Amino acid sequence: MLVKVQLVSICILFSIIFCAFCTPFYFILFYFDISVSSFIHCSGVSGSFALTKALFLPFQGITESFGVAIHALNTTHLTDGVINRSKRMMLDTLGVGLLGTRTAVFNKALKYSQMFTSEQKSSVWGRSEISLPPHQAAFVNGVAVHSMDFDDTWHPATHPSGAVLPALLALTETLTSQPTGLELLLAFNVGTEVQGRLMRFSKEAYNIPERFHPPSVVGVMGSAAASAKLLGLNPVQCTHALAIAASSAGAPLANAATQTKPLHIGNAARRGLEAAQLAQIGLEGNPTILDINSGLGVYYKDYSPSAIADPTSGAFNWILEDQDVAFKRIPAHLAMHFVVDAALAARAKLQDTVGNVQLSQIQHIILRVPASKYINCPLPASEHQARHSFQFNACSALLDDKVTVASFNQAQISRPALKELLSKTKLEIPEDNQPSFDKMYCEVEIGTTQGLSYTARCDTFYGHWRKPLSQVDLVEKFRVNASSVLCTEGVEGVIDLIGNLEKVTESSILGSYLRMTSNTNEQLYSSRIL
């Protein structure tokens, strides 16, 4: 008994001495925004500092926890729910990416990328005759995914898939040992998870962005994490991959509604892949890039990072398990889906009363929307501006009783009838209408020349995470988009492979289907509506 008491006393005494020694040290590091890991890293001391390092490492840094988790996650951690949701994300991303290879911005990115050569080659989706260096393939395929703003959106707001899947598929083609479908799913989910975790470091991130495009920040980090997973990097290398990627993060929101915006996704895919490969050969960055305000915290005014649970502890849970993504029915900014559905409902009320809706019957249109400068575009002149215009999307719905891929053609944008409707439209910003995809609403009021008013409101559109697309409609969206580029065998092959991806032994088969192009290229998608 006496021995036990003495041992307890010694332990208590040691704890007091340890706290007395460490508290001032930690206070100094906190005051100067320096983490323990950063201090140890910058000290350049190894052997003689081993004892001090051992004392401090139990206080695991945030970035370090991410490196550990990226490395430790394995296929047994994937749940059925996460597998099913991520397969839906992959299928949708491939579909909008294939359709995006028909856009002007994609072709410009492709022309530029063809100037580069390397021994390693990766496929360009929908182009059987073209291959590019892996980084350039990730870039152009990423550009294609976001070229029409048709890709998935998550909450907090970002486009999670476009930065990750192009990087993984480009990387897969260069590996001597081909990953299985389940391993591809794991890497994809690791990249998605990292984005979701980073977005939750800030309350500001829950709102419609104001200063920078989120995928340019968290997307490149997700691409780096996913690529690091597929490359089999160790925890320290994974940490450095994130640090390297952070130096390629960021794109101003001023380039939204321009041809440059799709490059944000392409660059995120490319730079994340590069970061992982640089870390693999020993390049290092700041191992506390997520811990400090001068790291990833520079992008958020209220940055409050937290560690990720060690997957081996049993405390890890996938964000995707609880937070689904939104899939778009029209190629436009997510907020446009609210206003389109509200406009169609208001139009239906008007039609029920007057029969055939005539432009001359409409005296004014009021759109009650959340405050967001970059999606308030009264007179769009280009397809990219139209995709970011409350006014254009509402008026297109009212004029045509639908909004489709073809609605954003230049001929449609320039119609005199549409411009007349736009001239009758004004925006109102109700105080209760929060600028968040999870809380916003859009209300459309049509005032007639007879003094009557018809109003409809949309709080949740079909395709939103609260009202997800059915599997039938999601597959049909893919089929319509992909059939503009691939032959029937290619389209159905992708659908079948993604549907059974967890059972596929060699994921590179996917690339062969993505190269099965159609000679006829029937433009079925131009008038289809989900």
C-alpha positions as CSV (number, residue, x, y, z in Angstrom):
1,M,0.0,0.0,0.0
2,L,2.8,2.4,0.9
3,V,4.5,1.8,-2.4
4,K,1.3,2.6,-4.3
5,V,0.9,5.8,-2.3
6,Q,4.4,6.8,-3.1
7,L,3.9,6.0,-6.8
8,V,0.8,8.1,-7.0
9,S,2.6,11.0,-5.2
10,I,5.4,10.8,-7.7
11,C,3.0,10.9,-10.6
12,I,1.2,13.9,-9.1
13,L,4.5,15.7,-8.5
14,F,5.7,15.0,-12.0
15,S,2.4,16.4,-13.4
16,I,2.7,19.6,-11.4
17,I,6.3,20.1,-12.6
18,F,5.3,19.2,-16.2
19,C,2.5,21.8,-16.2
20,A,4.6,24.4,-14.5
21,F,7.3,23.9,-17.2
22,C,4.9,23.7,-20.2
23,T,2.3,26.4,-19.4
24,P,4.6,29.4,-20.0
25,F,5.9,27.7,-23.1
26,Y,2.4,27.1,-24.6
27,F,1.4,30.6,-23.6
28,I,4.3,32.1,-25.6
29,L,3.5,29.9,-28.6
30,F,-0.2,30.8,-28.5
31,Y,0.5,34.5,-28.1
32,F,2.7,34.5,-31.2
33,D,0.4,32.2,-33.2
34,I,3.0,29.4,-33.3
35,S,2.0,25.7,-32.8
36,V,4.2,23.2,-31.0
37,S,4.7,21.2,-34.2
38,S,5.8,24.4,-36.0
39,F,8.3,25.2,-33.1
40,I,9.7,21.7,-33.3
41,H,9.9,21.8,-37.1
42,C,11.6,25.2,-37.2
43,S,14.1,24.3,-34.5
44,G,15.9,21.9,-36.8
45,V,16.9,19.8,-33.8
46,S,16.4,16.1,-34.0
47,G,18.3,13.7,-31.6
48,S,19.0,16.1,-28.7
49,F,15.4,17.4,-28.9
50,A,13.8,14.0,-28.9
51,L,12.8,14.2,-25.2
52,T,11.2,17.6,-25.6
53,K,9.4,16.5,-28.8
54,A,8.1,13.4,-27.0
55,L,6.7,15.6,-24.3
56,F,4.9,17.9,-26.7
57,L,3.7,15.5,-29.4
58,P,0.8,14.2,-27.2
59,F,-0.8,17.6,-27.9
60,Q,-1.4,16.6,-31.5
61,G,-1.6,19.5,-34.0
62,I,-4.6,19.9,-36.2
63,T,-2.7,19.5,-39.5
64,E,-1.0,16.5,-38.0
65,S,-4.3,14.9,-37.2
66,F,-5.4,15.3,-40.8
67,G,-2.2,13.7,-42.0
68,V,-2.8,10.8,-39.7
69,A,-6.4,10.4,-40.7
70,I,-5.7,10.6,-44.5
71,H,-3.1,7.8,-44.0
72,A,-5.1,5.7,-41.6
73,L,-8.5,5.6,-43.4
74,N,-9.1,2.4,-45.2
75,T,-11.9,0.7,-47.2
76,T,-13.3,-0.9,-44.0
77,H,-14.2,2.6,-42.8
78,L,-16.5,3.2,-45.8
79,T,-20.2,2.8,-44.9
80,D,-23.0,1.8,-47.3
81,G,-24.4,5.3,-47.1
82,V,-21.2,7.0,-48.0
83,I,-20.5,4.5,-50.8
84,N,-23.9,5.1,-52.4
85,R,-23.8,8.9,-52.1
86,S,-20.2,9.1,-53.4
87,K,-21.1,6.9,-56.4
88,R,-24.0,9.3,-57.2
89,M,-21.5,12.2,-57.0
90,M,-19.1,10.5,-59.3
91,L,-21.7,9.6,-61.9
92,D,-23.0,13.2,-62.0
93,T,-19.5,14.7,-62.2
94,L,-18.6,12.5,-65.2
95,G,-21.8,13.4,-66.9
96,V,-21.5,17.2,-66.6
97,G,-17.8,16.9,-67.4
98,L,-18.5,15.1,-70.6
99,L,-21.1,17.6,-71.6
100,G,-18.6,20.4,-70.6
101,T,-16.1,19.1,-73.2
102,R,-18.4,20.8,-75.8
103,T,-17.9,24.3,-74.3
104,A,-15.6,27.1,-75.6
105,V,-13.8,27.5,-72.3
106,F,-12.9,23.8,-72.3
107,N,-11.5,23.9,-75.8
108,K,-9.4,26.9,-74.9
109,A,-8.0,25.1,-71.9
110,L,-7.4,22.0,-74.0
111,K,-5.6,24.0,-76.7
112,Y,-3.3,25.5,-74.1
113,S,-2.7,22.2,-72.3
114,Q,-1.7,20.4,-75.6
115,M,1.5,22.5,-75.5
116,F,2.8,20.3,-72.7
117,T,4.3,16.8,-73.1
118,S,5.6,14.1,-70.8
119,E,6.3,10.4,-70.7
120,Q,3.3,9.8,-68.6
121,K,-0.1,10.2,-70.3
122,S,-3.7,10.5,-69.0
123,S,-7.0,10.6,-70.8
124,V,-9.1,13.6,-71.7
125,W,-12.7,12.7,-71.1
126,G,-14.7,12.3,-74.3
127,R,-11.6,12.7,-76.6
128,S,-10.4,9.2,-77.7
129,E,-7.6,10.7,-79.8
130,I,-6.1,13.0,-77.1
131,S,-4.0,12.3,-74.1
132,L,-2.1,14.7,-71.9
133,P,0.4,14.8,-69.1
134,P,-1.5,13.8,-65.9
135,H,-1.5,17.3,-64.4
136,Q,-2.8,18.8,-67.6
137,A,-5.5,16.0,-67.9
138,A,-6.6,16.7,-64.4
139,F,-6.8,20.4,-65.2
140,V,-8.8,20.2,-68.5
141,N,-11.2,17.6,-67.1
142,G,-11.7,19.7,-64.0
143,V,-12.4,22.7,-66.3
144,A,-15.0,20.7,-68.2
145,V,-16.8,19.7,-65.0
146,H,-17.4,23.3,-64.0
147,S,-17.5,24.9,-67.4
148,M,-21.4,25.2,-67.3
149,D,-21.8,25.4,-63.5
150,F,-23.7,22.1,-63.7
151,D,-21.7,20.2,-61.0
152,D,-22.7,19.2,-57.5
153,T,-22.8,21.6,-54.5
154,W,-22.3,20.8,-50.9
155,H,-23.0,22.6,-47.6
156,P,-21.2,24.6,-46.4
157,A,-21.0,25.9,-50.0
158,T,-18.4,24.3,-52.3
159,H,-18.3,22.0,-55.4
160,P,-16.7,18.9,-53.8
161,S,-16.4,16.5,-56.7
162,G,-14.9,18.5,-59.5
163,A,-11.5,19.1,-57.9
164,V,-11.1,15.5,-56.7
165,L,-12.3,13.1,-59.4
166,P,-10.4,14.5,-62.3
167,A,-7.2,14.3,-60.3
168,L,-7.8,10.7,-59.2
169,L,-8.6,9.4,-62.6
170,A,-5.6,11.2,-64.2
171,L,-3.4,9.7,-61.4
172,T,-4.9,6.2,-61.7
173,E,-3.7,5.9,-65.3
174,T,-0.1,6.4,-64.3
175,L,0.1,3.9,-61.5
176,T,1.8,0.6,-62.0
177,S,-0.5,-1.1,-59.6
178,Q,-4.0,-0.3,-60.5
179,P,-6.4,0.6,-57.6
180,T,-9.6,-1.3,-57.2
181,G,-13.0,0.4,-57.4
182,L,-13.2,0.4,-53.7
183,E,-9.8,2.0,-53.3
184,L,-10.9,4.7,-55.8
185,L,-14.0,5.3,-53.7
186,L,-11.9,5.6,-50.6
187,A,-9.6,8.1,-52.1
188,F,-12.5,10.1,-53.4
189,N,-14.2,10.2,-50.0
190,V,-11.0,11.2,-48.3
191,G,-10.7,14.2,-50.6
192,T,-14.4,15.0,-50.1
193,E,-14.1,14.6,-46.3
194,V,-11.1,17.0,-46.0
195,Q,-13.1,19.7,-47.9
196,G,-16.1,19.2,-45.6
197,R,-13.9,19.4,-42.5
198,L,-12.2,22.6,-43.7
199,M,-15.4,24.3,-44.6
200,R,-16.6,23.8,-41.0
201,F,-13.7,25.8,-39.6
202,S,-15.7,29.0,-40.3
203,K,-19.2,30.1,-39.8
204,E,-18.7,32.5,-42.7
205,A,-18.3,29.5,-45.0
206,Y,-21.9,28.5,-44.4
207,N,-23.1,31.5,-46.4
208,I,-23.1,32.1,-50.1
209,P,-19.5,33.3,-50.7
210,E,-18.6,36.9,-50.9
211,R,-14.8,37.2,-51.3
212,F,-13.3,34.0,-52.9
213,H,-14.6,30.9,-54.7
214,P,-14.5,28.1,-52.1
215,P,-13.4,25.2,-54.4
216,S,-10.2,27.2,-55.1
217,V,-9.4,26.9,-51.4
218,V,-10.8,23.7,-50.0
219,G,-10.9,22.0,-53.4
220,V,-7.1,22.0,-53.9
221,M,-6.7,20.6,-50.3
222,G,-9.2,17.8,-51.1
223,S,-7.4,17.0,-54.3
224,A,-4.1,16.8,-52.5
225,A,-5.6,14.6,-49.8
226,A,-7.3,12.2,-52.3
227,S,-4.1,12.0,-54.4
228,A,-2.0,11.4,-51.3
229,K,-4.3,8.5,-50.3
230,L,-4.1,6.9,-53.7
231,L,-0.3,7.3,-53.7
232,G,-0.1,5.6,-50.3
233,L,1.8,8.5,-48.6
234,N,2.7,8.2,-44.9
235,P,1.2,10.6,-42.3
236,V,4.0,13.1,-42.5
237,Q,3.9,13.2,-46.3
238,C,0.1,13.7,-46.2
239,T,0.6,16.6,-43.9
240,H,3.2,18.2,-46.2
241,A,0.9,17.5,-49.2
242,L,-1.8,19.7,-47.5
243,A,0.8,22.4,-46.7
244,I,2.1,22.5,-50.3
245,A,-1.4,22.6,-51.7
246,A,-2.3,25.5,-49.5
247,S,0.2,27.7,-51.4
248,S,-1.9,27.1,-54.5
249,A,-5.2,28.0,-52.9
250,G,-7.4,30.9,-53.6
251,A,-9.3,32.6,-56.4
252,P,-11.2,35.9,-56.2
253,L,-14.9,35.8,-56.6
254,A,-14.6,38.7,-59.1
255,N,-14.0,36.1,-61.7
256,A,-17.3,34.4,-61.1
257,A,-19.6,34.7,-64.2
258,T,-16.6,34.7,-66.5
259,Q,-14.7,32.0,-68.5
260,T,-12.1,32.0,-65.8
261,K,-14.3,30.6,-63.1
262,P,-14.2,27.0,-64.4
263,L,-10.4,27.3,-64.2
264,H,-10.8,27.4,-60.4
265,I,-11.8,23.8,-60.4
266,G,-9.3,22.7,-63.0
267,N,-6.5,24.4,-61.1
268,A,-7.6,22.8,-57.8
269,A,-7.5,19.3,-59.4
270,R,-4.1,19.9,-61.0
271,R,-2.4,21.7,-58.1
272,G,-3.6,19.2,-55.5
273,L,-2.3,16.3,-57.5
274,E,1.1,18.1,-57.9
275,A,1.2,18.8,-54.2
276,A,0.8,15.1,-53.3
277,Q,3.5,14.1,-55.8
278,L,5.9,16.7,-54.5
279,A,5.3,15.5,-51.0
280,Q,6.0,12.0,-52.2
281,I,9.5,12.9,-53.3
282,G,10.3,14.8,-50.1
283,L,9.2,18.4,-50.6
284,E,8.1,19.9,-47.3
285,G,5.8,22.8,-46.2
286,N,4.7,24.2,-42.9
287,P,3.3,21.2,-41.0
288,T,0.9,23.4,-39.1
289,I,-0.8,25.0,-42.1
290,L,-4.2,24.3,-40.7
291,D,-3.5,25.2,-37.2
292,I,-2.7,28.9,-37.5
293,N,-4.3,32.1,-38.8
294,S,-1.4,32.7,-41.1
295,G,-2.0,29.3,-42.7
296,L,-5.4,28.4,-44.2
297,G,-6.9,30.8,-41.7
298,V,-6.0,33.8,-44.0
299,Y,-9.2,33.0,-45.9
300,Y,-11.7,33.3,-43.1
301,K,-12.4,36.1,-40.6
302,D,-13.6,33.7,-37.9
303,Y,-11.2,30.8,-38.5
304,S,-11.6,28.2,-35.7
305,P,-9.9,24.9,-36.7
306,S,-10.3,21.6,-35.0
307,A,-8.6,18.2,-35.2
308,I,-10.0,15.3,-37.0
309,A,-10.6,12.1,-35.0
310,D,-8.1,9.2,-35.5
311,P,-10.0,6.6,-37.6
312,T,-8.4,3.8,-35.5
313,S,-10.1,5.2,-32.4
314,G,-13.6,4.4,-33.5
315,A,-14.6,8.0,-33.1
316,F,-14.4,8.9,-36.8
317,N,-17.6,9.7,-38.7
318,W,-17.9,10.7,-42.4
319,I,-19.5,14.1,-43.0
320,L,-21.1,12.8,-46.2
321,E,-23.0,10.3,-44.0
322,D,-25.0,13.2,-42.5
323,Q,-24.8,15.9,-45.1
324,D,-25.9,15.0,-48.6
325,V,-25.0,17.1,-51.7
326,A,-27.2,19.0,-54.1
327,F,-27.5,17.9,-57.8
328,K,-28.4,20.5,-60.3
329,R,-31.2,20.2,-62.9
330,I,-30.1,23.2,-64.9
331,P,-26.5,24.4,-65.7
332,A,-26.5,27.4,-63.4
333,H,-25.5,28.7,-60.0
334,L,-27.3,26.7,-57.2
335,A,-29.4,29.7,-56.1
336,M,-30.9,29.9,-59.6
337,H,-32.7,26.7,-58.9
338,F,-34.8,28.3,-56.2
339,V,-35.8,31.2,-58.4
340,V,-36.6,29.0,-61.4
341,D,-38.9,26.8,-59.4
342,A,-40.6,29.8,-57.8
343,A,-41.0,31.5,-61.2
344,L,-42.5,28.3,-62.8
345,A,-45.0,28.0,-59.9
346,A,-46.0,31.7,-60.2
347,R,-46.4,31.3,-63.9
348,A,-48.7,28.2,-63.4
349,K,-50.9,30.3,-61.1
350,L,-51.2,33.0,-63.8
351,Q,-51.9,30.5,-66.5
352,D,-54.6,28.8,-64.4
353,T,-56.4,32.2,-64.4
354,V,-55.8,33.7,-67.8
355,G,-55.1,30.6,-69.9
356,N,-52.4,31.4,-72.5
357,V,-49.7,33.6,-70.9
358,Q,-48.9,36.6,-73.0
359,L,-45.9,38.9,-72.4
360,S,-48.1,41.9,-72.7
361,Q,-50.1,40.8,-69.7
362,I,-47.1,41.2,-67.3
363,Q,-46.6,44.6,-65.9
364,H,-43.9,43.9,-63.4
365,I,-41.9,41.1,-61.8
366,I,-40.5,41.2,-58.3
367,L,-37.9,38.7,-57.1
368,R,-37.4,38.4,-53.4
369,V,-34.0,36.8,-52.9
370,P,-31.0,36.8,-50.5
371,A,-28.3,39.4,-50.8
372,S,-25.5,38.3,-53.1
373,K,-23.8,40.8,-55.4
374,Y,-22.3,38.3,-57.8
375,I,-25.6,36.6,-58.7
376,N,-27.4,39.9,-59.1
377,C,-27.0,40.5,-62.9
378,P,-29.9,42.5,-64.3
379,L,-28.8,42.4,-68.0
380,P,-26.5,39.4,-68.7
381,A,-24.5,39.6,-71.9
382,S,-22.8,36.2,-71.9
383,E,-23.7,32.6,-70.9
384,H,-21.6,32.8,-67.8
385,Q,-23.3,36.0,-66.6
386,A,-26.7,34.4,-67.4
387,R,-25.8,31.4,-65.2
388,H,-25.3,33.8,-62.3
389,S,-28.4,36.0,-62.8
390,F,-31.5,35.8,-60.7
391,Q,-33.2,38.0,-63.2
392,F,-32.3,36.0,-66.3
393,N,-33.3,32.6,-64.9
394,A,-36.6,33.9,-63.5
395,C,-37.5,35.6,-66.8
396,S,-36.4,32.6,-68.9
397,A,-38.7,30.4,-66.8
398,L,-41.6,32.8,-67.2
399,L,-41.1,33.3,-70.9
400,D,-40.5,29.6,-71.9
401,D,-42.1,27.7,-69.1
402,K,-38.8,25.9,-68.7
403,V,-35.1,26.4,-68.3
404,T,-32.7,24.0,-70.0
405,V,-29.1,23.7,-71.3
406,A,-30.2,25.5,-74.4
407,S,-31.6,28.5,-72.4
408,F,-28.0,29.8,-72.0
409,N,-27.2,29.9,-75.7
410,Q,-26.3,33.4,-77.0
411,A,-29.3,33.5,-79.2
412,Q,-31.6,32.8,-76.3
413,I,-29.9,35.4,-74.1
414,S,-30.3,38.1,-76.9
415,R,-34.0,37.7,-77.5
416,P,-36.0,40.9,-77.5
417,A,-38.8,39.3,-75.6
418,L,-36.5,38.3,-72.8
419,K,-34.9,41.7,-72.6
420,E,-38.4,43.2,-72.3
421,L,-39.2,41.0,-69.4
422,L,-35.8,41.8,-67.8
423,S,-36.7,45.5,-68.0
424,K,-39.8,44.8,-65.9
425,T,-37.9,42.9,-63.2
426,K,-36.6,44.2,-59.9
427,L,-35.0,42.6,-56.9
428,E,-36.0,42.9,-53.2
429,I,-33.9,41.7,-50.3
430,P,-36.1,40.7,-47.4
431,E,-34.3,40.8,-44.0
432,D,-35.3,37.2,-43.2
433,N,-33.9,35.8,-46.4
434,Q,-30.5,34.5,-45.3
435,P,-27.6,34.1,-47.9
436,S,-27.2,30.4,-47.3
437,F,-28.1,27.5,-49.6
438,D,-29.5,25.8,-46.5
439,K,-31.7,28.6,-45.3
440,M,-32.5,30.9,-48.3
441,Y,-35.7,31.1,-50.3
442,C,-36.8,32.8,-53.5
443,E,-40.2,34.4,-54.0
444,V,-41.5,35.5,-57.4
445,E,-44.4,37.9,-57.8
446,I,-46.0,38.6,-61.2
447,G,-48.1,41.8,-61.4
448,T,-50.5,42.0,-64.4
449,T,-51.8,44.9,-66.3
450,Q,-55.2,44.1,-64.8
451,G,-53.9,44.8,-61.4
452,L,-53.7,41.2,-60.2
453,S,-50.8,39.6,-58.5
454,Y,-49.5,36.0,-58.6
455,T,-46.9,34.9,-56.1
456,A,-45.0,31.7,-55.5
457,R,-42.1,30.8,-53.2
458,C,-39.5,28.1,-53.2
459,D,-37.7,27.1,-50.0
460,T,-36.3,23.7,-51.3
461,F,-36.0,22.8,-54.9
462,Y,-36.0,19.3,-56.3
463,G,-32.3,18.3,-56.3
464,H,-31.4,20.1,-53.1
465,W,-29.9,17.9,-50.3
466,R,-33.3,18.1,-48.5
467,K,-35.1,16.9,-51.6
468,P,-32.5,14.9,-53.5
469,L,-32.9,13.7,-57.1
470,S,-34.1,10.2,-57.3
471,Q,-31.6,7.6,-58.6
472,V,-33.7,7.3,-61.8
473,D,-33.5,11.0,-62.5
474,L,-29.8,11.2,-61.6
475,V,-29.0,8.4,-64.0
476,E,-31.2,10.0,-66.7
477,K,-29.4,13.3,-66.2
478,F,-26.1,11.5,-66.8
479,R,-27.4,9.6,-69.7
480,V,-28.6,12.8,-71.5
481,N,-25.4,14.7,-70.8
482,A,-23.0,11.9,-71.6
483,S,-24.8,10.9,-74.8
484,S,-23.9,14.2,-76.3
485,V,-20.3,12.9,-76.4
486,L,-20.2,9.1,-75.9
487,C,-21.7,6.2,-77.9
488,T,-24.4,4.1,-76.2
489,E,-21.9,1.5,-75.2
490,G,-19.8,4.1,-73.4
491,V,-22.7,5.7,-71.7
492,E,-24.2,2.5,-70.4
493,G,-20.7,1.2,-69.5
494,V,-20.0,4.1,-67.2
495,I,-23.5,3.8,-65.6
496,D,-22.9,0.1,-64.9
497,L,-19.3,0.5,-63.7
498,I,-20.1,3.3,-61.3
499,G,-23.1,1.5,-60.1
500,N,-21.0,-1.5,-59.1
501,L,-17.7,0.4,-58.4
502,E,-17.1,-1.2,-55.0
503,K,-16.9,-4.6,-56.8
504,V,-14.6,-3.5,-59.6
505,T,-11.1,-5.0,-59.4
506,E,-9.4,-2.5,-61.8
507,S,-10.7,1.0,-61.8
508,S,-8.8,2.0,-65.0
509,I,-11.6,0.3,-67.0
510,L,-13.5,3.5,-66.4
511,G,-11.1,5.4,-68.6
512,S,-11.8,3.1,-71.6
513,Y,-15.5,3.9,-71.4
514,L,-14.9,7.6,-71.1
515,R,-13.0,7.5,-74.5
516,M,-15.9,5.7,-76.4
517,T,-17.0,8.7,-78.3
518,S,-20.0,8.9,-80.6
519,N,-19.7,9.8,-84.3
520,T,-23.2,11.3,-84.5
521,N,-23.1,13.4,-81.2
522,E,-26.8,13.8,-81.1
523,Q,-27.6,16.9,-79.1
524,L,-30.4,15.3,-77.1
525,Y,-29.6,17.3,-74.0
526,S,-30.5,20.7,-75.5
527,S,-34.2,20.4,-74.7
528,R,-34.4,17.9,-71.9
529,I,-35.8,18.8,-68.5
530,L,-35.7,16.8,-65.3
